Amino acid sequence: MESILECRNVSKVYEQGAVKVQAVDAVTVSLSKGEVLLIMGPSGSGKTTLLSIMGCILHPTAGDVTVDGRVVSGFGEDELPMIRKKYFGFVFQTFNLFSSLTASENVEALLRLKGHERGGLRHESMRLLERVGLDKRASFYPRDLSGGEKQRVAFARALAGDPPIILADEPTANLDSKKGREILELLQHLAEETGKAVVIVSHDPKAEALAHRVVFLEDGRIKA
């Protein structure tokens, strides 16, 4: 499979006064198109930090991040937003929906950010909501949606602009078992049917059965 994302010997050190915390320690990991990569490990093992480095949200203290053949770890904040906009869709466990916007409007907000033509925002928003099985709830506000429905809106937003890489941080953490499995199956479908590269950070053992590859992180390092 063709690699689209690679971290080579990436480390992240946080400095808190005189104290240095090694969150990620010399990790090398790659991601291919059409692949679901699961990152597991105990709390505090560095999973979310690694995911943020992979998504160009955090700069690594050391090492290289390559996206679609370009080394981007040295890019500044004047360049990284374009990389994130073009290549990544993010799903956060807290949903991060705008409470004052409907499900459709929440998706439209991301479409505008991604540069979608203003005249086609509603149509594209509905298409994405239909893709995640939520088109009939398009006019509902987050307060009127269940946890699983909110997560589906978050997925529809992540798909805005058709990014080739989806990064999901604990996507089933706030869901019951049935809804959690539906979300994981949706991620699997995105990889296998559309060729997207998917990274999931999760404690959920159900994710292991759906992932193509599992990486275990402990104390910031990949555990053999």
C-alpha positions in Angstrom: 0.0 0.0 0.0 1.1 3.6 -0.7 2.2 5.5 2.3 0.7 9.0 2.8 1.9 9.8 6.3 5.1 9.0 8.1 6.6 9.9 11.4 10.4 9.2 11.7 12.0 9.1 15.1 9.6 11.8 16.4 9.8 13.0 20.0 7.9 15.5 22.0 9.3 17.1 25.2 7.2 19.4 27.3 9.0 21.8 29.6 7.3 22.8 32.8 9.8 25.1 34.5 12.8 23.0 35.3 10.9 19.8 34.7 11.0 18.1 31.3 8.3 15.6 30.4 9.0 13.2 27.5 5.5 12.6 26.1 6.7 10.9 22.9 10.1 9.2 22.6 11.6 8.4 19.2 8.5 7.0 17.6 8.5 5.8 13.9 5.2 4.9 12.4 3.7 5.1 8.9 0.2 5.2 7.5 -1.0 3.9 4.1 -4.0 4.8 2.0 -6.9 2.5 2.7 -5.5 1.5 6.1 -7.0 1.7 9.6 -4.2 2.2 12.1 -5.1 1.8 15.8 -3.0 3.4 18.5 -3.6 1.9 21.9 -2.0 2.3 25.3 -2.7 3.4 28.9 -3.6 6.9 29.9 -0.6 9.2 29.8 1.2 7.0 27.3 1.5 9.8 24.7 -1.3 8.6 22.3 -3.0 11.9 21.8 0.3 13.8 21.6 1.4 11.4 18.9 -1.9 11.9 17.0 -1.5 15.7 17.3 2.0 15.4 15.8 0.7 13.2 13.0 -2.0 15.8 12.2 0.5 18.7 12.2 -1.2 20.3 15.2 1.9 19.9 17.4 5.5 20.4 16.3 7.8 17.5 17.3 10.8 18.4 19.4 12.8 16.1 17.2 12.2 13.9 14.2 10.4 14.3 10.8 6.8 14.2 9.8 6.2 13.5 6.1 2.8 14.1 4.5 2.3 12.9 0.9 6.0 12.9 0.3 6.7 16.3 1.8 8.6 16.8 5.0 6.4 19.2 6.9 7.7 19.1 10.4 9.8 22.2 9.8 6.9 24.2 8.5 5.8 27.3 10.4 2.3 28.3 11.3 2.0 30.3 8.1 2.2 27.0 6.1 0.8 24.3 8.4 -2.9 25.5 8.2 -2.9 24.7 4.5 -1.5 21.2 5.1 -4.1 20.5 7.8 -6.9 21.9 5.5 -5.9 19.9 2.5 -5.0 16.5 4.1 -6.7 16.0 7.4 -10.1 15.5 8.9 -10.2 15.5 12.7 -12.7 13.8 15.0 -12.4 14.7 18.7 -14.0 12.8 21.5 -15.7 15.9 22.8 -17.5 16.5 19.4 -16.6 20.2 19.3 -19.9 21.2 17.7 -21.2 24.7 17.7 -24.3 24.7 20.0 -26.0 27.6 18.2 -25.8 25.9 14.8 -27.9 23.0 13.4 -26.2 19.7 12.3 -26.2 20.9 8.7 -24.8 24.4 9.6 -22.1 22.8 11.7 -21.0 20.9 8.6 -21.3 24.0 6.4 -19.0 25.9 8.7 -16.2 23.4 8.0 -17.0 23.4 4.3 -16.5 27.2 4.3 -13.2 26.8 6.1 -12.1 24.3 3.5 -12.9 26.8 0.7 -16.0 25.1 -0.7 -18.1 27.3 -3.0 -20.7 29.2 -1.0 -23.5 28.4 -3.4 -23.2 24.7 -2.9 -22.7 24.5 0.9 -26.2 23.2 1.7 -26.2 20.5 -0.9 -22.7 19.3 0.1 -23.6 19.4 3.8 -26.7 17.3 3.2 -24.6 14.8 1.1 -22.1 14.4 3.9 -24.8 14.0 6.5 -26.5 11.4 4.4 -23.2 9.6 4.0 -23.1 9.1 7.8 -26.8 8.3 8.1 -27.9 11.6 9.7 -29.6 13.5 6.8 -33.0 13.3 8.5 -31.6 15.1 11.6 -29.9 17.9 9.6 -32.1 20.7 11.1 -31.6 19.6 14.7 -29.4 21.4 17.1 -26.7 19.6 19.1 -28.8 19.8 22.3 -31.5 17.7 20.5 -29.1 15.0 19.3 -27.9 11.8 21.1 -24.2 11.2 21.7 -24.0 8.9 18.7 -25.7 11.4 16.5 -23.4 14.2 17.6 -20.5 12.0 16.8 -21.9 11.4 13.3 -22.1 15.1 12.7 -18.5 15.3 13.8 -17.6 12.6 11.2 -19.5 14.5 8.5 -17.5 17.6 9.4 -14.3 15.6 9.3 -15.2 14.5 5.7 -15.7 18.1 4.6 -13.3 18.9 1.7 -12.7 15.1 1.1 -9.4 14.9 3.1 -7.4 11.8 2.4 -6.5 11.3 6.1 -8.9 11.0 9.1 -7.6 11.2 12.6 -10.0 10.1 15.4 -9.2 10.6 19.1 -11.2 8.2 21.3 -14.2 8.3 18.9 -16.3 5.9 21.0 -15.5 7.2 24.5 -18.9 8.9 25.0 -21.0 6.3 23.2 -22.7 3.1 24.3 -21.4 -0.3 22.9 -23.8 -0.4 19.9 -23.2 3.2 18.8 -19.5 2.8 19.4 -19.4 -0.2 17.1 -21.3 1.7 14.4 -18.7 4.5 14.5 -15.9 2.1 14.2 -17.5 0.4 11.3 -18.0 3.7 9.6 -14.2 4.4 9.9 -13.5 1.0 8.5 -15.8 1.6 5.6 -14.1 5.0 4.9 -10.7 3.2 4.6 -11.7 0.1 2.7 -14.4 1.6 0.4 -13.0 5.1 -0.3 -9.2 4.6 0.3 -8.9 7.1 3.1 -6.1 6.6 5.6 -7.5 6.4 9.1 -5.8 6.6 12.5 -7.8 5.8 15.7 -6.6 6.4 19.2 -8.7 4.3 21.5 -8.9 2.2 24.6 -11.9 0.3 23.1 -11.0 -3.4 22.5 -13.7 -3.6 19.8 -11.5 -1.3 17.6 -8.8 -4.1 17.5 -11.1 -6.3 15.4 -11.6 -3.6 12.8 -8.1 -2.2 12.5 -5.6 -3.4 9.9 -2.7 -2.7 12.2 -2.3 -2.0 16.0 0.5 0.0 17.6 0.8 -0.1 21.4 2.3 3.0 23.1 3.8 2.9 26.6 5.7 5.7 28.2 5.9 7.5 24.9 7.5 4.6 23.0 6.2 1.9 20.8 6.0 -1.3 22.7 7.3 -4.3 20.7 
